[in-house]
Amino acid sequence: MSDKVLIIEDEPTLARLVTYNLSQEGYETEVVGNGAEGLHRAIHDSYAVIFLDLMLPGMNGFEVLQKLRQHGVKTPVIILTARNAEEEVVQGLRLGADDYITKPFGVAELLARTSAVLRRSRNEEGKPVVPSGGEKVIALGDLQIFPEKYEVFLNGEWISLRPKEFEVLLYLAERPGIVITRDDLMNVVWGFDYVGGQRTVDVHVSSLRKKLELNQQSVQIESIRGVGYKLIVNRKASAPGR
């Protein structure tokens, strides 16, 4: 059975483009042109992934996303946003979006992001165990990062990260204790031609912190005001009987 995808988009040309390319890859697609109907379908039907335009008539994409998460719908959401709309991206991520694509976008990017979101979603449902064998691993105290699999474990617990969150953490973990500027993170993780601002970095670091703090704070990301961030690993072991 093919994966079913919901496309909530009011621009017919774009909706057809997304539908055609996903269908060519074997996905079953449904298109809805307004937020209210999209919300209804997303709540009452099952989808592998949802593509959500933010500027919808009536109920906008932000409202749809917020209500979806309030209803406990965990379906991965990829938001569709205009280029240079960093504030939209930031708000969408904070409301629970899993990824975003800026318009206009290429077919390769569309398919790659769809595949990546689905892979992460299925890994989370499967609750993977710590990998073993010959994989490359970066180990810092209780933190284990597997770059080839985009997987992170802290205190033996698997941590679910978005791709950019993972890449930010990986770059910091490869340089523990060293201050990394926001510009460095922006250029390495998002690329030199990224049109967004440094707030994108801050949002991803903030999300990373929340996920790491759930695991006994053995790894922390420290802010260096006006400069950037550095990764601090607490290696101090508790001494028995003291």
Backbone as numpy.savetxt, mean C-alpha at the origin, in Angstrom:
# Nx Ny Nz CAx CAy CAz Cx Cy Cz
-12.13 -20.25 -11.86 -12.96 -19.06 -11.86 -12.09 -17.81 -11.86
-12.40 -16.84 -12.74 -11.58 -15.64 -12.85 -11.86 -14.68 -11.71
-10.90 -13.81 -11.43 -11.07 -12.79 -10.40 -12.05 -11.73 -10.88
-12.96 -11.34 -9.99 -13.95 -10.33 -10.35 -13.48 -8.97 -9.83
-13.53 -7.98 -10.70 -13.04 -6.64 -10.39 -14.18 -5.64 -10.55
-14.30 -4.74 -9.58 -15.29 -3.66 -9.65 -14.58 -2.36 -10.00
-15.07 -1.68 -11.03 -14.50 -0.41 -11.47 -15.54 0.68 -11.23
-15.26 1.57 -10.30 -16.18 2.68 -9.99 -15.58 3.93 -10.63
-16.06 4.26 -11.80 -15.47 5.33 -12.62 -16.54 5.94 -13.51
-16.67 7.26 -13.48 -17.74 7.91 -14.25 -17.27 8.39 -15.62
-15.99 8.27 -15.93 -15.49 8.67 -17.24 -15.50 7.45 -18.16
-16.42 7.42 -19.13 -16.61 6.20 -19.96 -15.34 5.73 -20.66
-14.57 6.68 -21.21 -13.36 6.28 -21.95 -12.37 5.56 -21.04
-12.16 6.11 -19.86 -11.22 5.49 -18.93 -11.75 4.15 -18.43
-13.05 4.09 -18.16 -13.66 2.84 -17.69 -13.49 1.74 -18.75
-13.68 2.11 -20.01 -13.51 1.12 -21.09 -12.06 0.67 -21.20
-11.13 1.62 -21.02 -9.71 1.27 -21.10 -9.33 0.27 -20.02
-9.75 0.54 -18.78 -9.44 -0.36 -17.67 -10.11 -1.71 -17.90
-11.38 -1.67 -18.30 -12.14 -2.91 -18.52 -11.48 -3.78 -19.58
-11.13 -3.17 -20.71 -10.56 -3.93 -21.82 -9.26 -4.62 -21.41
-8.37 -3.85 -20.79 -7.05 -4.41 -20.47 -7.11 -5.46 -19.37
-8.00 -5.28 -18.40 -8.15 -6.31 -17.36 -8.81 -7.56 -17.94
-9.78 -7.35 -18.82 -10.45 -8.50 -19.45 -9.48 -9.32 -20.28
-8.55 -8.64 -20.95 -7.55 -9.34 -21.75 -6.66 -10.23 -20.90
-6.53 -9.88 -19.62 -5.72 -10.67 -18.69 -6.53 -11.72 -17.95
-7.82 -11.84 -18.30 -8.64 -12.89 -17.70 -9.50 -12.46 -16.53
-9.49 -11.16 -16.19 -10.33 -10.68 -15.09 -11.77 -10.49 -15.56
-12.70 -10.74 -14.67 -14.11 -10.45 -14.92 -14.41 -9.06 -14.35
-14.92 -8.17 -15.17 -15.07 -6.78 -14.74 -16.52 -6.32 -14.68
-16.79 -5.43 -13.73 -18.08 -4.73 -13.64 -17.78 -3.24 -13.51
-18.57 -2.42 -14.19 -18.36 -0.97 -14.16 -19.59 -0.29 -13.60
-19.33 0.65 -12.68 -20.39 1.47 -12.09 -19.96 2.93 -12.23
-20.92 3.81 -12.59 -20.58 5.19 -12.87 -20.81 6.18 -11.74
-21.25 5.71 -10.58 -21.46 6.65 -9.48 -21.11 5.97 -8.15
-20.83 6.80 -7.16 -20.35 6.29 -5.89 -21.35 5.48 -5.11
-22.62 5.92 -5.09 -23.64 5.24 -4.30 -23.84 3.81 -4.77
-23.95 3.63 -6.10 -24.15 2.29 -6.64 -22.89 1.44 -6.44
-21.74 2.07 -6.59 -20.49 1.34 -6.37 -20.38 0.85 -4.94
-20.74 1.70 -3.99 -20.71 1.31 -2.58 -21.65 0.15 -2.32
-22.85 0.21 -2.88 -23.84 -0.85 -2.68 -23.30 -2.19 -3.18
-22.73 -2.19 -4.39 -22.21 -3.44 -4.95 -21.01 -3.96 -4.15
-20.14 -3.06 -3.75 -18.94 -3.47 -3.02 -19.29 -4.10 -1.68
-20.38 -3.63 -1.06 -20.81 -4.17 0.24 -21.53 -5.49 0.08
-22.33 -5.62 -0.97 -23.21 -6.77 -1.10 -22.71 -7.86 -2.05
-21.58 -7.62 -2.69 -21.02 -8.64 -3.58 -19.55 -8.83 -3.24
-18.94 -9.84 -3.81 -17.55 -10.17 -3.51 -16.66 -9.86 -4.72
-15.59 -9.11 -4.48 -14.66 -8.73 -5.54 -13.23 -8.99 -5.09
-12.36 -9.24 -6.06 -10.95 -9.44 -5.74 -10.26 -8.10 -5.51
-10.68 -7.08 -6.26 -10.09 -5.75 -6.13 -11.09 -4.72 -6.65
-11.01 -3.51 -6.12 -11.88 -2.41 -6.53 -11.03 -1.26 -7.03
-11.35 -0.76 -8.22 -10.75 0.47 -8.73 -11.72 1.61 -8.46
-11.24 2.64 -7.80 -12.13 3.70 -7.33 -11.64 5.07 -7.76
-12.43 5.72 -8.61 -12.15 7.11 -8.96 -12.55 7.99 -7.78
-11.81 9.05 -7.54 -12.09 9.90 -6.39 -13.12 10.98 -6.70
-13.08 11.51 -7.92 -13.99 12.59 -8.28 -15.23 12.03 -8.96
-16.13 11.48 -8.17 -17.36 10.89 -8.67 -18.54 11.82 -8.43
-19.58 11.73 -9.25 -20.77 12.55 -9.00 -21.52 12.05 -7.77
-22.13 12.97 -7.04 -22.88 12.57 -5.84 -21.93 12.21 -4.72
-21.89 10.95 -4.36 -20.97 10.46 -3.33 -19.58 10.29 -3.94
-18.62 11.08 -3.45 -17.29 10.99 -4.04 -16.52 9.77 -3.55
-15.35 9.56 -4.14 -14.58 8.37 -3.83 -14.11 8.29 -2.39
-13.82 9.44 -1.78 -13.40 9.45 -0.38 -14.51 8.91 0.52
-15.74 9.35 0.25 -16.88 8.89 1.05 -17.11 7.39 0.84
-17.00 6.95 -0.40 -17.18 5.53 -0.70 -16.15 4.70 0.07
-14.89 5.11 0.01 -13.82 4.38 0.67 -14.02 4.34 2.18
-14.38 5.48 2.76 -14.59 5.54 4.21 -15.72 4.63 4.64
-16.82 4.64 3.90 -17.97 3.81 4.26 -17.67 2.32 4.05
-16.89 2.01 3.04 -16.49 0.62 2.81 -15.75 0.07 4.03
-14.76 0.83 4.49 -13.97 0.36 5.63 -14.80 0.34 6.91
-15.74 1.28 7.05 -16.62 1.28 8.22 -17.52 0.06 8.24
-17.89 -0.43 7.05 -18.72 -1.63 6.95 -17.89 -2.92 7.06
-16.60 -2.78 7.25 -15.75 -3.96 7.41 -15.35 -4.62 6.11
-15.56 -3.93 4.98 -15.16 -4.49 3.69 -13.65 -4.35 3.55
-12.96 -5.47 3.42 -11.50 -5.47 3.35 -10.96 -5.65 1.94
-11.84 -5.63 0.96 -11.41 -5.78 -0.43 -10.35 -4.73 -0.78
-9.25 -5.12 -1.39 -8.22 -4.15 -1.77 -8.80 -3.07 -2.69
-8.42 -1.83 -2.44 -8.90 -0.70 -3.23 -7.71 0.03 -3.85
-7.77 0.21 -5.17 -6.78 1.01 -5.88 -7.47 2.29 -6.33
-7.02 3.43 -5.83 -7.67 4.68 -6.20 -7.09 5.21 -7.50
-7.94 5.84 -8.28 -7.56 6.47 -9.54 -7.59 7.98 -9.32
-6.46 8.64 -9.51 -6.37 10.06 -9.19 -5.62 10.81 -10.28
-5.87 12.10 -10.36 -5.23 12.94 -11.37 -3.76 13.17 -11.01
-2.95 13.38 -12.02 -1.54 13.68 -11.78 -1.42 15.00 -11.02
-0.40 15.09 -10.18 -0.16 16.28 -9.34 -1.19 16.44 -8.23
-1.94 15.38 -7.91 -2.96 15.47 -6.86 -2.47 14.75 -5.61
-1.37 15.24 -5.04 -0.77 14.56 -3.89 -1.71 14.53 -2.70
-2.46 15.60 -2.46 -3.37 15.65 -1.32 -4.42 14.55 -1.43
-4.88 14.27 -2.64 -5.86 13.20 -2.84 -5.26 11.85 -2.48
-4.03 11.63 -2.92 -3.36 10.36 -2.63 -3.20 10.17 -1.13
-2.73 11.21 -0.46 -2.52 11.15 0.99 -3.82 10.83 1.71
-4.89 11.53 1.36 -6.18 11.30 2.02 -6.69 9.89 1.74
-6.53 9.44 0.49 -6.99 8.11 0.13 -6.27 7.02 0.91
-4.96 7.16 1.05 -4.18 6.18 1.81 -4.59 6.17 3.27
-4.84 7.35 3.82 -5.25 7.43 5.22 -6.62 6.79 5.45
-7.47 6.84 4.45 -8.81 6.26 4.59 -8.83 4.75 4.36
-7.68 4.19 3.93 -7.61 2.74 3.80 -7.40 2.20 2.41
-7.05 3.07 1.45 -6.73 2.57 0.11 -5.45 1.75 0.16
-5.35 0.77 -0.73 -4.19 -0.11 -0.75 -3.11 0.36 -1.71
-3.51 1.08 -2.74 -2.55 1.59 -3.71 -3.26 2.67 -4.54
-2.52 3.30 -5.43 -3.10 4.33 -6.28 -2.43 4.34 -7.63
-3.15 4.82 -8.63 -2.61 5.01 -9.97 -2.97 6.42 -10.41
-1.98 7.15 -10.91 -2.26 8.50 -11.38 -2.57 8.49 -12.87
-3.59 9.27 -13.25 -3.99 9.38 -14.65 -3.12 10.43 -15.35
-2.73 10.19 -16.60 -2.94 8.96 -17.37 -1.92 7.90 -16.98
-2.27 6.66 -17.17 -1.36 5.58 -16.80 -1.26 4.58 -17.95
-0.19 3.81 -17.93 0.03 2.81 -18.97 -0.56 1.47 -18.61
-0.72 0.63 -19.60 -1.29 -0.70 -19.40 -0.40 -1.53 -18.48
0.91 -1.45 -18.66 1.83 -2.25 -17.85 1.69 -1.89 -16.37
1.58 -0.60 -16.07 1.43 -0.17 -14.68 0.11 -0.67 -14.10
-0.96 -0.55 -14.87 -2.27 -1.01 -14.43 -2.23 -2.49 -14.04
-1.68 -3.30 -14.92 -1.66 -4.74 -14.66 -0.71 -5.11 -13.53
0.43 -4.41 -13.45 1.40 -4.71 -12.40 0.85 -4.38 -11.03
0.20 -3.23 -10.90 -0.35 -2.83 -9.61 -1.52 -3.74 -9.20
-2.33 -4.13 -10.17 -3.42 -5.05 -9.87 -2.89 -6.38 -9.35
-1.90 -6.92 -10.03 -1.30 -8.18 -9.63 -0.66 -8.09 -8.25
0.05 -6.98 -7.99 0.73 -6.82 -6.71 -0.27 -6.72 -5.56
-1.34 -5.97 -5.76 -2.36 -5.83 -4.71 -3.02 -7.17 -4.42
-3.34 -7.91 -5.45 -3.95 -9.23 -5.26 -3.01 -10.19 -4.54
-1.74 -10.15 -4.91 -0.76 -11.03 -4.28 -0.63 -10.72 -2.79
-0.56 -9.44 -2.44 -0.46 -9.07 -1.03 -1.71 -9.47 -0.26
-2.86 -9.29 -0.89 -4.12 -9.63 -0.23 -4.19 -11.12 0.06
-3.78 -11.94 -0.87 -3.84 -13.39 -0.68 -2.79 -13.86 0.31
-1.64 -13.21 0.33 -0.64 -13.56 1.33 -1.15 -13.28 2.72
-1.85 -12.16 2.88 -2.38 -11.79 4.19 -3.41 -12.80 4.66
-4.29 -13.22 3.74 -5.31 -14.20 4.10 -4.68 -15.53 4.48
-3.53 -15.85 3.82 -2.90 -17.13 4.07 -2.04 -17.17 5.32
-1.80 -16.00 5.95 -0.99 -15.93 7.17 0.31 -16.73 7.01
1.22 -16.26 6.18 2.44 -17.02 5.92 3.32 -17.13 7.15
4.17 -18.16 7.15 5.14 -18.33 8.23 6.46 -17.75 7.76
7.40 -17.61 8.71 8.70 -17.05 8.35 9.37 -17.95 7.31
9.79 -17.39 6.18 10.41 -18.22 5.15 11.71 -18.84 5.65
12.08 -19.93 5.05 13.35 -20.57 5.38 14.04 -20.97 4.09
15.32 -21.29 4.19 16.04 -21.70 3.00 17.09 -20.68 2.62
17.30 -20.52 1.31 18.39 -19.70 0.85 18.00 -18.29 0.45
16.81 -17.81 0.85 16.43 -16.48 0.46 17.32 -15.42 1.10
17.52 -14.33 0.39 18.24 -13.19 0.96 17.41 -12.61 2.10
18.06 -12.30 3.22 17.33 -11.75 4.36 18.18 -10.68 5.03
17.52 -9.61 5.45 18.15 -8.58 6.26 17.61 -8.74 7.67
18.49 -9.04 8.62 18.07 -9.28 10.00 18.67 -8.22 10.91
17.79 -7.51 11.61 18.19 -6.49 12.57 17.41 -6.73 13.85
18.07 -7.32 14.84 17.35 -7.66 16.06 16.21 -8.61 15.75
15.00 -8.23 16.13 13.83 -9.07 15.88 13.20 -8.82 14.52
13.82 -7.94 13.73 13.28 -7.60 12.41 13.93 -8.45 11.33
13.09 -9.06 10.48 13.58 -9.82 9.34 12.88 -9.31 8.09
13.69 -8.96 7.08 13.16 -8.46 5.82 13.65 -9.36 4.69
12.71 -9.80 3.86 13.03 -10.67 2.73 12.77 -9.86 1.45
13.81 -9.19 0.92 13.63 -8.28 -0.22 13.03 -8.92 -1.46
13.40 -10.17 -1.73 12.93 -10.82 -2.95 11.44 -11.16 -2.89
10.89 -11.26 -1.69 9.48 -11.64 -1.53 8.61 -10.50 -1.02
9.23 -9.36 -0.75 8.49 -8.23 -0.18 7.76 -8.64 1.09
8.46 -9.37 1.96 7.87 -9.85 3.20 8.69 -9.36 4.39
8.00 -9.03 5.47 8.62 -8.52 6.69 8.06 -9.25 7.89
8.96 -9.64 8.80 8.56 -10.29 10.05 9.21 -9.54 11.20
8.44 -9.31 12.26 8.96 -8.64 13.44 8.51 -9.42 14.66
9.48 -9.86 15.48 9.17 -10.73 16.62 8.41 -11.98 16.19
8.72 -12.47 15.00 8.06 -13.67 14.49 6.69 -13.44 13.89
6.22 -12.20 13.93 4.90 -11.88 13.39 5.05 -11.26 12.00
4.21 -11.73 11.07 4.23 -11.18 9.72 3.59 -9.81 9.71
4.22 -8.83 9.06 3.72 -7.47 8.99 3.24 -7.19 7.57
1.99 -6.79 7.43 1.43 -6.48 6.11 1.79 -5.05 5.72
2.56 -4.90 4.66 2.97 -3.58 4.19 2.60 -3.37 2.73
2.26 -2.14 2.40 2.09 -1.77 0.99 3.47 -1.71 0.34
3.53 -1.82 -1.00 4.84 -1.85 -1.67 5.76 -0.68 -1.32
5.22 0.53 -1.32 6.06 1.69 -1.01 6.47 1.70 0.46
5.60 1.25 1.36 5.97 1.13 2.77 7.14 0.16 2.91
7.05 -0.95 2.20 8.13 -1.95 2.25 9.44 -1.34 1.75
9.38 -0.62 0.65 10.59 -0.06 0.06 11.22 1.00 0.95
10.37 1.79 1.62 10.90 2.77 2.58 11.61 2.06 3.72
10.94 1.03 4.28 11.53 0.28 5.39 12.83 -0.39 4.97
12.83 -0.98 3.79 14.03 -1.67 3.30 15.20 -0.70 3.19
14.97 0.47 2.63 16.05 1.45 2.47 16.60 1.90 3.81
15.71 2.12 4.78 16.15 2.50 6.12 16.89 1.35 6.81
16.38 0.13 6.63 16.98 -1.03 7.29 18.36 -1.36 6.73
18.61 -1.01 5.50 19.93 -1.24 4.91 20.96 -0.24 5.44
20.45 0.78 6.16 21.32 1.83 6.72 20.91 2.14 8.16
20.89 1.15 9.04 20.40 1.38 10.40 21.23 2.43 11.14
20.53 3.32 11.84 21.20 4.35 12.62 21.68 5.54 11.83
21.55 5.49 10.51 21.99 6.58 9.65 20.79 7.44 9.26
20.94 8.74 9.34 19.85 9.65 8.97 19.69 9.67 7.46
18.49 9.40 7.02 18.15 9.41 5.60 17.23 10.60 5.34
17.59 11.45 4.40 16.77 12.63 4.13 15.50 12.24 3.39
14.51 13.10 3.48 13.27 12.89 2.74 13.54 12.86 1.24
14.44 13.73 0.79 14.77 13.76 -0.64 15.36 12.42 -1.09
16.23 11.85 -0.27 16.82 10.55 -0.62 15.73 9.48 -0.75
14.83 9.43 0.24 13.75 8.45 0.20 12.85 8.68 -1.02
12.55 9.94 -1.29 11.70 10.25 -2.44 12.33 9.78 -3.74
13.62 10.07 -3.90 14.29 9.72 -5.15 14.46 8.21 -5.32
14.79 7.52 -4.23 15.05 6.09 -4.31 13.76 5.29 -4.46
12.75 5.64 -3.66 11.51 4.85 -3.63 10.54 5.26 -4.73
10.40 6.57 -4.96 9.43 7.04 -5.94 10.04 7.44 -7.27
11.34 7.69 -7.29 12.01 8.04 -8.53 12.20 9.54 -8.69
13.20 9.92 -9.45 13.53 11.33 -9.64 12.43 12.10 -10.36
11.63 11.41 -11.17 10.61 12.10 -11.94 9.26 12.14 -11.24
9.20 11.71 -9.97 7.94 11.74 -9.23 7.53 13.19 -9.00
6.25 13.49 -9.28 5.79 14.88 -9.22 5.20 15.25 -7.86
5.04 14.29 -6.97 4.48 14.58 -5.66 5.50 15.22 -4.74
5.07 15.60 -3.55 5.94 16.25 -2.59 6.37 15.33 -1.47
7.06 15.90 -0.50 7.62 15.11 0.59 6.57 14.61 1.56
5.37 15.16 1.53 4.32 14.67 2.43 4.01 13.20 2.14
4.20 12.79 0.91 3.99 11.37 0.58 4.92 10.49 1.41
6.18 10.92 1.56 7.13 10.18 2.39 6.64 10.14 3.83
6.23 11.29 4.35 5.80 11.37 5.75 4.59 10.47 6.02
3.66 10.42 5.08 2.47 9.57 5.26 2.86 8.11 5.32
3.75 7.68 4.45 4.17 6.28 4.45 4.96 5.93 5.70
5.80 6.85 6.17 6.55 6.60 7.40 5.60 6.52 8.58
4.60 7.41 8.62 3.62 7.39 9.70 2.88 6.05 9.74
2.49 5.55 8.58 1.81 4.26 8.51 2.73 3.13 8.96
3.99 3.19 8.54 4.97 2.19 8.96 5.12 2.16 10.48
5.21 3.34 11.08 5.36 3.41 12.53 4.23 2.71 13.25
3.02 2.96 12.81 1.86 2.36 13.46 1.94 0.84 13.40
2.38 0.31 12.29 2.46 -1.14 12.14 3.60 -1.73 12.96
4.69 -1.01 13.06 5.81 -1.50 13.86 5.54 -1.38 15.34
4.80 -0.37 15.75 4.51 -0.17 17.17 3.62 -1.26 17.74
2.89 -1.96 16.87 2.05 -3.06 17.33 2.89 -4.25 17.75
4.18 -4.18 17.48 5.05 -5.32 17.75 6.15 -4.95 18.75
5.74 -4.43 19.91 6.59 -4.23 21.08 7.67 -3.16 20.89
7.58 -2.38 19.82 8.49 -1.26 19.60 9.96 -1.67 19.61
10.25 -2.89 19.21 11.66 -3.30 19.16 12.38 -2.64 17.99
11.62 -2.12 17.03 12.17 -1.35 15.92 11.40 -0.05 15.82
12.11 1.06 15.75 11.46 2.36 15.69 12.06 3.21 14.58
11.23 4.06 14.01 11.69 5.03 13.02 11.68 6.39 13.70
12.86 6.94 13.85 13.01 8.21 14.56 13.04 9.37 13.58
12.31 10.44 13.89 12.30 11.64 13.05 13.46 12.55 13.42
14.13 13.05 12.42 15.17 14.06 12.62 14.60 15.35 12.03
14.19 16.23 12.90 13.43 17.41 12.49 14.15 18.20 11.39
13.40 18.48 10.34 13.93 19.27 9.24 14.86 18.52 8.31
15.11 17.23 8.60 16.04 16.47 7.77 15.38 15.23 7.18
15.03 14.28 8.05 14.47 13.03 7.56 14.25 12.03 8.67
14.70 10.78 8.45 14.41 9.70 9.38 15.60 8.75 9.51
15.62 8.00 10.64 16.58 6.91 10.76 15.92 5.76 11.51
16.39 4.56 11.21 15.84 3.35 11.84 16.66 3.01 13.07
15.97 2.84 14.20 16.61 2.49 15.47 16.18 1.08 15.84
17.14 0.20 16.10 16.84 -1.17 16.48 17.23 -1.37 17.94
16.27 -1.77 18.77 16.53 -2.01 20.19 17.00 -3.43 20.37
18.29 -3.59 20.58 18.87 -4.94 20.73 19.04 -5.33 22.19
18.67 -4.46 23.13 18.90 -4.75 24.55 17.99 -5.88 25.01
18.56 -6.97 25.43 17.79 -8.12 25.89 17.53 -8.00 27.37
16.40 -8.48 27.79 16.08 -8.43 29.21 16.90 -9.49 29.95
17.49 -9.10 31.09 18.32 -10.03 31.85 17.48 -10.76 32.88
17.44 -12.08 32.85 16.62 -12.84 33.79 17.10 -12.63 35.22
16.15 -12.54 36.13 16.45 -12.47 37.53 16.89 -11.10 37.99
16.69 -10.09 37.11 17.11 -8.74 37.51 15.93 -7.80 37.41
